[in-house]
Amino acid sequence: MTKRVFLLGAGYSARAYARLVAGEAESIAGTTRSEEKAHALKAAGVEPVLFDGTVISGEMADALEATTHLVVSAAPSPPPPPRFAWSPSPVNGGGSAVEAGRDLGSSPAKRGVRRTGEASASPREGTAEGGGGGGLERNISADPLLRLLPDLRSAMPSLHWVGYLSTVGVYGNHDGAWVDEESELRPKTARATARVDAERDWLAVAAGANVPVAVLRLAGIYGPGRNALANLERGTAKRTVKPGQVFNRIHVADIAGALAFLGGREMGGVFNVTDDEPGPPQDVVTYAASLMGVVPPREVPYGEVEMTPMARSFWSDNKRVSNAKLKAAGYRFRFPDHRGALEAMWRDGSWRGDGSGGTGGE
């Protein structure tokens, strides 16, 4: 089978996957919101496709139609309001819906593509089409692509596999206890709740289209340009101490590796992608400082640290996330713990990144 990859959101993790599978894929395309980032994607071997989350262009529809492996890295978001204007009909003086200056009659509906704001025929909400082509019956999904694809199979007839990048944040707080893929989901923030909704939408839609989807729940991501070594050099590293608090983490190379492993076998299901050792965040900074031969920043009690509400929400969740299911499937981690990863990056100099957005988000 010829592999053609499409990255919905060509961010830090998706680009690492693209580099890993470049030799086996006939083509790799990825979305970006800006022309400036498009040039960087092209230089990285990814064909850029502009996508603002509201309109699927003809170019994007063509790429989706040919895609065999879809990786969804874009974060969920509330549906934007419809961008309709009313224009008089030349036939009867009535009106027709026009979006952003283009008549919706030019929509690539034959591919199952819908622009945001376009209603589907069914009045029912929040259910997957039983036995159909795989689609939500109304475009209410928090996922930016599913809002625009009422029928996954007709829009993407060549599709063999979907990888959806989610977060271990969907588990919420478990007071430091171990959790696995069967554990109760306790999202406390709007963004974590949106992730839960998007996961369920993709699982339902893909099942209706008979396409395997792997939901990868990612721990805190680090790697080249985004790590404690780089933070120490920048002077931004902190050792915040909250007794009993642990965080889970994963090197970006293992996100790429897990995607390649699951996608290459067209395996579906929910998988935690995290290393073997949840631990206190200050320990990572201390170890990085020892590698660099510098004095680590002083420890500061959690209660004395000023944080944004978003940052504080991360500290309110405390859990140890198991990766046993992914290991049982046959995946072997390149970096099972942060120590080996930091040592490798320090030795080969990759810890600073390549200046292509390694410190950016997904």
URTA-V884492 format. One record per residue. N is the residue number from 1. D_LAST is the distance of its C-alpha to the last C-alpha in Angstrom with 2 decimals. Layout:
N,D_LAST + N,D_LAST
This chain:
1,28.98 + 2,27.06 + 3,23.31 + 4,21.25 + 5,17.49 + 6,15.23 + 7,11.42 + 8,10.44 + 9,7.15 + 10,7.53 + 11,4.41 + 12,5.57 + 13,6.88 + 14,8.05 + 15,9.72 + 16,11.37 + 17,12.72 + 18,13.94 + 19,15.80 + 20,17.33 + 21,18.73 + 22,19.63 + 23,23.25 + 24,23.72 + 25,21.98 + 26,24.08 + 27,21.20 + 28,17.40 + 29,15.95 + 30,12.50 + 31,11.67 + 32,10.85 + 33,12.35 + 34,14.40 + 35,17.16 + 36,16.33 + 37,13.02 + 38,15.02 + 39,17.40 + 40,14.98 + 41,13.75 + 42,17.45 + 43,18.35 + 44,16.02 + 45,17.87 + 46,15.56 + 47,17.47 + 48,15.59 + 49,16.08 + 50,15.80 + 51,14.70 + 52,14.65 + 53,14.66 + 54,18.42 + 55,20.15 + 56,20.10 + 57,21.95 + 58,24.60 + 59,22.65 + 60,19.72 + 61,22.36 + 62,24.09 + 63,21.06 + 64,20.38 + 65,24.10 + 66,24.12 + 67,21.04 + 68,21.95 + 69,18.63 + 70,15.73 + 71,12.26 + 72,10.41 + 73,6.65 + 74,6.83 + 75,7.61 + 76,11.41 + 77,13.40 + 78,17.16 + 79,19.01 + 80,19.94 + 81,23.71 + 82,25.60 + 83,26.27 + 84,29.86 + 85,32.97 + 86,36.46 + 87,38.55 + 88,42.19 + 89,43.10 + 90,45.51 + 91,47.41 + 92,48.38 + 93,47.18 + 94,44.60 + 95,40.90 + 96,37.79 + 97,34.10 + 98,32.34 + 99,28.62 + 100,27.52 + 101,30.82 + 102,30.63 + 103,32.86 + 104,31.12 + 105,33.77 + 106,31.77 + 107,28.87 + 108,28.30 + 109,29.53 + 110,31.15 + 111,27.75 + 112,26.91 + 113,24.50 + 114,24.70 + 115,23.50 + 116,22.38 + 117,25.57 + 118,27.67 + 119,29.38 + 120,30.08 + 121,33.63 + 122,33.47 + 123,33.79 + 124,32.47 + 125,29.06 + 126,26.51 + 127,28.13 + 128,27.47 + 129,30.12 + 130,32.49 + 131,33.10 + 132,31.75 + 133,29.17 + 134,26.29 + 135,25.11 + 136,25.08 + 137,28.30 + 138,26.78 + 139,23.47 + 140,22.55 + 141,19.36 + 142,16.31 + 143,14.36 + 144,14.18 + 145,15.68 + 146,18.29 + 147,19.57 + 148,20.66 + 149,21.97 + 150,25.12 + 151,26.10 + 152,23.61 + 153,26.42 + 154,27.99 + 155,24.79 + 156,23.68 + 157,27.04 + 158,25.99 + 159,23.14 + 160,23.70 + 161,20.61 + 162,17.33 + 163,14.56 + 164,12.55 + 165,9.69 + 166,10.81 + 167,11.53 + 168,14.85 + 169,14.87 + 170,16.77 + 171,19.74 + 172,20.22 + 173,23.01 + 174,25.54 + 175,27.32 + 176,26.37 + 177,27.59 + 178,26.21 + 179,24.29 + 180,23.68 + 181,22.55 + 182,25.77 + 183,25.44 + 184,25.54 + 185,22.35 + 186,22.69 + 187,19.76 + 188,20.80 + 189,18.23 + 190,17.46 + 191,13.76 + 192,14.93 + 193,17.71 + 194,15.59 + 195,13.74 + 196,17.31 + 197,18.47 + 198,15.83 + 199,16.63 + 200,20.28 + 201,20.03 + 202,18.54 + 203,21.12 + 204,23.87 + 205,23.14 + 206,22.75 + 207,25.90 + 208,27.74 + 209,26.87 + 210,27.78 + 211,24.46 + 212,23.04 + 213,19.59 + 214,17.95 + 215,15.83 + 216,13.97 + 217,13.71 + 218,11.60 + 219,13.00 + 220,11.68 + 221,9.81 + 222,11.76 + 223,13.01 + 224,14.22 + 225,13.69 + 226,12.13 + 227,15.20 + 228,18.49 + 229,20.39 + 230,18.36 + 231,18.56 + 232,22.29 + 233,22.78 + 234,21.13 + 235,23.18 + 236,20.40 + 237,20.93 + 238,22.60 + 239,24.61 + 240,24.58 + 241,26.94 + 242,27.18 + 243,29.80 + 244,28.70 + 245,24.97 + 246,22.75 + 247,19.05 + 248,17.53 + 249,15.29 + 250,14.20 + 251,14.00 + 252,11.35 + 253,14.54 + 254,15.48 + 255,12.40 + 256,13.32 + 257,16.89 + 258,16.72 + 259,15.22 + 260,17.98 + 261,20.55 + 262,20.07 + 263,19.60 + 264,22.56 + 265,24.68 + 266,23.39 + 267,23.20 + 268,22.17 + 269,21.85 + 270,19.73 + 271,18.76 + 272,17.58 + 273,15.64 + 274,16.74 + 275,19.31 + 276,22.98 + 277,23.35 + 278,21.99 + 279,23.43 + 280,23.88 + 281,21.17 + 282,23.97 + 283,25.12 + 284,22.09 + 285,22.82 + 286,26.50 + 287,26.09 + 288,23.96 + 289,26.70 + 290,29.35 + 291,27.89 + 292,27.85 + 293,31.29 + 294,30.44 + 295,31.27 + 296,28.39 + 297,27.93 + 298,30.23 + 299,29.37 + 300,28.98 + 301,29.63 + 302,26.87 + 303,29.19 + 304,29.60 + 305,25.99 + 306,24.69 + 307,21.26 + 308,19.33 + 309,19.66 + 310,16.01 + 311,16.52 + 312,19.86 + 313,18.58 + 314,16.77 + 315,20.17 + 316,22.02 + 317,20.72 + 318,22.60 + 319,22.66 + 320,22.95 + 321,20.97 + 322,22.87 + 323,21.67 + 324,25.19 + 325,24.46 + 326,22.11 + 327,24.75 + 328,27.51 + 329,25.95 + 330,26.45 + 331,23.21 + 332,23.92 + 333,21.38 + 334,21.23 + 335,20.59 + 336,22.22 + 337,22.07 + 338,20.59 + 339,23.91 + 340,24.02 + 341,20.48 + 342,21.26 + 343,24.63 + 344,23.34 + 345,20.93 + 346,23.80 + 347,26.26 + 348,24.48 + 349,22.99 + 350,19.40 + 351,18.32 + 352,18.12 + 353,15.60 + 354,16.58 + 355,15.67 + 356,13.24 + 357,10.22 + 358,10.07 + 359,9.77 + 360,6.86 + 361,3.76 + 362,0.00
